[in-house]
Amino acid sequence: MGLKDEENKAGESSEEPKEHGLSRKNSHSSLSPTEDDEEDEDRKLELGPMIALKEQLEKDKDDESLRRWKEQLLGSVDLEEVGETPDPVVTIMNLTLRSPGREDMVLTVPENGKPAAKGPWFTLKEGSKYTLIFTFRVTNNIVSGLRYSNSVWKTGIKVYSRKEMLGTFSPQAEPYNHVMFEETAPAGLLVRGSYSVKSKFVDDDNKCYLENNYTFDIRKNWL
């Protein structure tokens, strides 16, 4: 989610979280409000077949040089989180809304991506600075090229769209945190009101791990 003015988007960079396993540096790209989120979904990257991570770890285990190379590549992979099947499992746990001078607002992300409470999931004060932080867990296998995309509508008109690369992550017991770059909510009478959001978390295979649909408000003051 984000509604930053277009002229302020260029040149921004996200805060880089502590790397774990195969996580790599973050990158982001903001799209103009008229672009569709689904554009890249038809351009599926052709990758080789997935192999269970446990099978990969056991393969060629007698080759000392190969074993050391795999240990260097995989880093701190948690063997307790490795499965027999090739598909990675990514669970989006929380969305944290952080704004200077205010206590963090931690929102639990439901499994079906639809907050149970009626009305807005959260409220932003117009003109306020804020940062979104996603907390997620990876199990079973390495997830490659995990990325986040979202689109925002107001009164049926798309007003914002963006995509951001989170990275590649290995299975581990501890959750990962991805800190988005700081944004500023728009201000003024015309921007106040309710907004609807459709967001997705997908990987290089275009496998969708969560589609999160919700509403939020922009108001003159915090609630």
C-alpha positions in Angstrom: 0.0 0.0 0.0 1.3 3.5 -0.7 0.1 6.8 -2.1 3.3 8.8 -2.4 3.3 11.5 -5.0 4.9 10.3 -8.3 7.6 12.9 -8.3 8.9 11.6 -4.9 9.0 8.0 -6.0 12.1 8.1 -8.2 15.4 7.5 -6.5 14.0 6.1 -3.3 15.6 3.0 -1.8 14.2 0.6 0.8 15.9 0.0 4.1 18.0 -3.1 3.9 17.1 -5.8 6.5 19.6 -8.1 8.0 20.3 -10.9 5.6 19.7 -14.5 6.4 20.4 -17.6 4.3 19.9 -16.6 0.7 18.1 -13.3 1.2 19.6 -10.7 -1.0 19.6 -6.9 -1.2 16.2 -5.3 -1.6 15.1 -3.4 -4.6 11.9 -1.7 -5.5 10.1 -0.2 -8.4 7.0 2.0 -8.4 4.6 2.0 -11.2 2.4 4.7 -12.6 -1.2 4.6 -11.5 -2.4 3.4 -14.9 -0.3 0.3 -15.1 -1.9 -3.1 -14.3 -0.4 -5.4 -11.7 -1.1 -8.4 -13.8 1.2 -7.3 -16.7 4.1 -9.5 -15.6 2.0 -12.5 -14.6 1.8 -13.5 -18.3 5.5 -13.4 -18.6 6.3 -16.4 -16.5 10.0 -17.2 -16.2 10.9 -20.6 -17.4 12.8 -22.3 -14.6 14.1 -25.9 -14.2 12.1 -28.4 -12.1 12.0 -27.9 -8.3 13.9 -30.4 -6.2 13.2 -31.1 -2.5 15.8 -29.3 -0.5 16.5 -32.4 1.6 17.2 -34.3 -1.6 19.6 -31.5 -2.7 21.4 -31.6 0.6 21.8 -35.4 0.5 22.9 -35.5 -3.1 26.6 -35.8 -3.7 27.2 -35.7 0.1 30.4 -37.7 -0.3 31.9 -34.9 -2.4 33.7 -32.7 0.1 34.2 -29.7 -2.1 30.5 -29.8 -3.3 29.3 -30.1 0.3 31.3 -27.1 1.4 30.0 -25.1 -1.6 26.4 -26.0 -0.7 27.0 -25.0 2.9 28.3 -21.6 1.7 25.4 -21.2 -0.7 22.6 -22.2 1.8 24.0 -20.4 4.8 22.1 -20.9 8.0 19.4 -23.2 6.6 17.4 -24.8 9.4 17.2 -28.5 8.7 14.2 -28.8 10.9 12.3 -26.6 8.5 13.3 -28.6 5.4 10.7 -30.9 3.9 10.5 -33.9 1.6 8.5 -32.0 -1.1 10.0 -29.4 -3.5 7.5 -26.5 -2.9 8.5 -23.8 -0.5 6.0 -22.6 2.0 5.8 -18.9 2.7 3.5 -17.6 5.5 2.9 -13.9 5.8 2.3 -13.4 9.5 2.1 -9.7 10.3 1.9 -6.2 8.8 3.4 -3.5 11.0 2.5 0.1 10.4 5.3 2.4 11.8 5.0 6.2 12.0 7.4 8.5 13.9 6.2 9.5 17.4 3.6 6.7 17.5 3.5 3.2 18.8 3.9 0.5 16.1 0.5 -0.8 14.9 0.9 -4.6 14.4 -1.8 -6.2 12.3 -2.1 -10.0 12.1 -2.5 -11.1 8.5 -5.3 -13.7 8.2 -4.6 -16.9 6.2 -7.3 -16.1 3.6 -6.0 -12.5 3.3 -9.2 -10.9 4.3 -9.4 -9.1 7.7 -12.5 -10.3 9.6 -13.4 -6.9 11.0 -15.8 -4.8 8.9 -14.6 -1.3 8.0 -11.0 -0.1 7.5 -8.1 -2.3 8.5 -6.2 0.8 9.7 -6.3 4.6 9.4 -3.6 6.9 8.2 -3.3 10.6 9.2 -3.1 12.8 6.1 0.4 14.1 5.5 2.0 11.6 8.0 5.2 9.7 7.3 4.9 5.9 7.6 6.7 2.7 6.9 5.2 -0.8 6.3 7.0 -3.9 7.7 6.1 -7.4 6.6 6.9 -10.4 8.8 6.9 -13.7 7.1 8.2 -17.3 7.6 9.8 -19.6 5.0 9.7 -23.4 5.4 10.2 -26.6 3.4 12.4 -25.2 0.6 14.1 -22.1 -0.7 11.8 -19.4 -2.1 13.3 -17.6 -5.1 12.5 -14.1 -6.1 9.7 -13.4 -3.6 8.1 -10.1 -4.5 5.2 -7.9 -3.3 2.8 -6.0 -5.5 -0.3 -3.9 -4.7 -2.9 -1.7 -6.2 -5.0 1.0 -4.5 -8.4 2.2 -5.5 -10.6 5.1 -4.4 -14.2 5.3 -5.5 -13.5 2.7 -8.2 -10.5 4.5 -9.7 -7.0 3.1 -9.4 -4.9 5.8 -7.8 -1.6 3.9 -7.1 0.3 0.7 -8.0 3.7 -0.6 -7.0 5.9 -3.6 -6.9 8.9 -4.5 -4.7 11.4 -7.3 -4.7 11.8 -8.9 -1.3 14.5 -11.4 -2.3 15.4 -15.1 -2.1 15.1 -16.8 1.3 16.1 -20.2 2.8 14.0 -22.1 5.3 14.5 -21.2 9.0 12.6 -21.2 12.3 12.9 -17.5 12.8 10.7 -15.2 10.7 12.1 -12.7 8.3 11.2 -8.9 8.4 11.1 -6.8 5.3 11.1 -3.1 5.9 9.6 -1.0 3.1 10.9 2.5 2.4 9.3 5.4 4.2 6.4 7.1 2.5 4.2 10.1 3.1 0.5 10.0 3.0 -1.1 12.6 0.8 -2.9 15.5 2.4 -6.0 17.6 1.6 -9.7 17.4 1.6 -9.9 15.5 -1.7 -7.7 12.6 -0.6 -9.6 11.9 2.7 -11.8 8.9 2.7 -11.8 5.2 2.2 -9.4 3.2 -0.1 -9.5 -0.4 -1.2 -6.3 -2.5 -1.6 -5.4 -5.7 -3.5 -1.9 -7.0 -2.7 0.0 -10.2 -3.6 3.1 -12.1 -2.6 4.4 -14.2 -5.5 7.8 -15.9 -6.4 9.8 -16.4 -9.6 7.4 -19.2 -10.6 4.5 -16.8 -10.2 3.2 -18.9 -7.3 1.0 -16.7 -5.1 1.4 -17.3 -1.4 -1.1 -14.6 -0.3 -3.6 -12.3 -1.9 -4.5 -9.7 0.7 -7.6 -7.6 0.1 -8.6 -4.9 2.6 -9.7 -1.2 3.0 -8.0 1.6 4.9 -8.9 5.3 5.6 -7.0 8.5 5.3 -8.3 11.1 7.8 -7.5 14.5 9.1 -6.2 13.0 12.4 -5.2 9.6 13.8 -7.9 7.6 15.4 
